Amino acid sequence: MKHYLGIDVGSVSTNLVLINQRGELIRKLYFRSQGNPVLSVQRGLAELVRDFKDFEIAGVGTTGSGRQLIGQLVGADLIKNEITAHAVACLSVEPSVQTIIEIGGQDSKLILIRDGIVSDFAMNTVCAAGTGSFLDQQAARLDMEVAELGQRAAQGKRPVRIAGRCAVFAESDMIHKQQMGHPLEDILAGLCQALVRNFLNNLAKGKDLKPPFIFQGGVAANLGIRKAFEEVLGSKLIIPEHYDVMGALGVALLVRDESAAQKRPTRFKGFHLLKEHIVTTSFDCDGCANQCEVVELRQNEQVIACLGDKCGKWSNRIDGERLNKPSTQVG
């Protein structure tokens, strides 16, 4: 059976999802990017080869902030923005969904669905308050796992008021409340309520939020945040089974449908990428006033892609059709 690979490259994590022709999830992989998404993708491909001895990749899609870089690396058939990818994944789980709340490691998104299509969306990439990285930071400061932070926040009986519009102020406020003697559970509950207020004030102002609500992204596992959202919205949240890899799932479903419609061979370069020496370098182009920061993707010292130039001076000089396209069959 043919399989389709979805890759979501974010600022904190790199997620890979393998689905079959029926759209069933066969395998999902989650890695911390640790500043090197190329290495994370190579690790993911290595695990797929190790676990599945005989399968064919019929299509590959990439999404997330690093979708262009990884799309060039693997030979993606589809490179799609994360709003569309998340919406498609959620509709596959709950076709009647109207509001999608997505909170990841470094950003957050609000997506409104009406009649099965995206009608509006908003993203917050400016402040870390409310994102997974901030919650990780606070859990580490309190010497506990982030899962424990969520559990103890859900136990809070009298949440204290925390200033949640800024990560720096939120942390200072938490420390002040600790010094005043408030129970830690109430402080954590107040933190979760503050982060939810911050999300709604930044992304949902003036928008009509309607149920069913889907909550996804890594923070969806946090019981305290989930409880705070449900109290404010007055509705239960749907947490998908694969809440942590919905972007990768969505782009895998998209590339499956596009491949079936167009009936063309995949551009996937193959699993030989595992053995290749792949690095990125960068330089500033002084060809015009734009002064673009250009990233070069090098495979065995050969430049195979350029990204970041506004005019296409560097990216257009790479002829992708001249690159080798090895077999996509394993086993």
C-alpha positions, 0 to 999 in steps of 0.5 A: 500500500502507498503511504504519504508523509507529512512533516511539520517543522516548527520552532520547537518541535519537528513532527512526522506523520505517516498515513496510508491511502485511507488516511489512517495514521500509521506512525507519528514521530515527535522530536525537539528541533533543538535548533537543527530541523534538518537533523530532526527530519533525518532522525525521523526518516531513520526511524521510519526505515527502521520500523517499516521494512517494505513501504512506498512513499507516494507523496510528501508534504511539509508545513510549519515555519521551516516548511520551505527549507525542509520542502527543498531538502526532501523534495516535497510534493506540497508545501502548505501553510500551517493554518490550512494544514491544521484546519484540514486535520481538525475537519478530519476529526470533527467535520462540524468544528467551528473554532480551533485553538492551537497553542504550540511551543513558540506561537499560538493560533485561532482558526475559525471554520464556517461551513467547512472552510477557514473563514478567519484566523489570527496568529500570535508570534510576538510574545511567549506568554501562554506558549509551551516554552513559557510553561516549560520554563515555569515548570523548570523554575518550580522543579516539576514536570510540565504535566504536573504543573497542569495537574496542580493548576487544575486543583486550584480552588481560589485562583490568584490574579496574575498579570499574563499579558507579558511573560516577564510580568507573569513570572514576576507576579507569580514570584510575588504571590509565592512570597505572599504565601498563596498556595502554589495550586492557586498560583498555577490556576491563576497563571493558566487563567491569565494565559487564557485571557491573554490568548483571547484578548490578543487573538479573539477580540471581535471574533465570534467563537462558536462550538464545537471547539477543538484544542490542539498543539502541545499545550492541549495536554495541560489540564490547567489550561484546558480547564481555564478555557472551558470555564471562559468559553462555557463549553467543553473542548475536543482534544484530538487523539493526535493533538500534538501532530495535527499540522503534520497530519493535515499536510499528509492528508492534503498531499494524499488528496492532491497526489490522487487527483493529479496522478503524478509521481512523487518528487520525494528524493528518497531515504538516501538523505539519511547518509548525506552530509547536509548543512545550512549556511547563510550570507547577506546579499548586497545586490540591492537595497533589500539586503536579503539574508540568504540561506544555502542548503548544502548536500555533500558540499553542493548547494541544492537550494537557496531561500530568503531572497525576495527577488529570486536571484539566488533561489531561481539559479538552482535547477531542481530538475537536475537533481538525482531522484532515487527510488522511493521504495524501501526494502 
